[in-house]
Amino acid sequence: MSKPYYITTAIDYTNAAPHIGHAYEKVLADVMARYQRLKGNEVYFLTGVDQHGQKVQKKAAEVGQEPQAFVDDITKHFTALWTKLGVHYDGWAATTAEPHKKVVQAILTKLHDKGQLYKASRHGHYSVRQEQFLTDKERREDGTFGEEWGEVIELEEANWYFKLNEHVEWLKAFIRSHPDFIFPAFRANDVINALEGSGGIDLCISRPKERLTWGIPLPFDPDFVNYVWFDALVNYISFAGYLADEVGNTGLPEFKKLWPANAHVIGKDILSPPHAIYWPTMLHAMGFSDDEIPQLIVHGWWNLRGGKISKSLGNVIDPNVLADTFMPDGLRFYLMKDIATGYDADFSDERIMIAYDKDLAKGLGNLLNRTLKMANNYRSGVVKIGGYDDEVCASLRTVTAEAEAAYPTKMDSWAIHQGIEEAWKIVTAANGFIEQTQPFKLAKDETQAARLDAVLHHLAEAIAHVTVLLNPIMPTMCAKIREQLGWTLPEGFKLSDLKWGLLPDGHQLGQGTPLFPRVEIAAEA
Ligand code: MSP
């Protein structure tokens, strides 16, 4: 049996409610998971929350809550949003869960036993916000540290280190010989540059308890807790069943069936060093082979007017509000259409409005409404496949077939926006087909009855095809459209089953009710 397609996302920090960037990443992974299922693959989709660390400890203290209660509250905002947006995961990785902690501790013990960890004292500049020591590389030309590091303090501290440097030569060779390790490939250069300039500093994997209590204790030194990144990265294997028998974890997938992950979907900010340097070297130190290093899918950022979206800047866009305004699938559609995976995009009220109004309401929605209205008026909603054919009909079939041939090549290479474009070629062609064939005129002429049948059939059939291609992106709306067409995806239907002839002769279409109501947006004050 083939291995399931194992897809993960970054696990979100639970120091604040989710914003549009978090939503984008989870939707992107969900779209890929649904697309893989559509191809007939078994899928395991893991996402979750990163609940330990200094940021959480600090925020919880500020609001006078215990850290666990604090993260549990914040976590609810994430799970509620994923439910609302139709993000369907198979596994939930919350790093305060006992099974995860046990695996982190078991890994630490193994690495300690193997001599991969050592204790040392270090003096230097430390960023409280990023929870890491800074080197001269992080200094600006004037010698100061940039705003992204937040408060920087001088610190002398004993800590535990992972011998990351022992694995750097292996990592460089691995990256060079595995061009698929990082997607898009151009991002691998950043990693190689970072490795060249890393200055041979090993990875600090602990924080002293006197400074940070909110973490997983080191099993061999109770004065320390594990550094949040080490803990967080392990989620990809701990929740996939790694060491399950050894630590007594149950109810998790069988690790050897899942690993390696096909895709770790992450943002560009956490590629280097965490995912491209810490993670593969950790895996290598644990004894994972080159074939067991997962692929990284690195997406870009949603910005706002060219600048960063951040809570502190007061410009956070609430995905809940957007989902309420444009419906969850309207938001999913926009987030997939207006960005190319790997690159940045600018969030814009105007563009989400255009995507909703022009593409969904006027493009797809009108096509469906007009088709159903005409079919119901002229043929009581019954699809008739007669013998009539002509060039115009043939051309709609060709557009559909070509779009369907191109769609998987786009989706397989994470170009979701181009997958949408392919589906839209059918929508545009079908709308144009109505203009060309003028069914309302054909209906008035008895001699054109066979042609009218063919036109209505082609329209309904083309829409059915669109609902298959767009299903990963807008699962709810596509199901609603199919409901109006009176058609459901047959059990076990695969993308490869998508061929002209989905609707049989005599198929009864349903009634059309507008699916994309008008949205009025109050002008910004
Ligand atoms: N907790 C770590 C990840 C640990 S993974 C083992 C973290 N959390 S985060 O909440 O800050 O970010 C979660 C994900 O959201 C990251 O992949 C990050 O790149 C992504 N995004 C955060 N802001 C974003 C945008 N404005 N746009 C797109 N994605 C962005 O990092």
Boltz pocket constraint, residues with backbone or C-beta under 6 A from the ligand:
constraints:
  - pocket:
      binder: B
      contacts: [[A, 9], [A, 10], [A, 11], [A, 12], [A, 13], [A, 20], [A, 21], [A, 22], [A, 24], [A, 25], [A, 50], [A, 229], [A, 232], [A, 233], [A, 234], [A, 235], [A, 265], [A, 266], [A, 267], [A, 268], [A, 269], [A, 270], [A, 299], [A, 300], [A, 301], [A, 302], [A, 303], [A, 309]]
      max_distance: 6.0
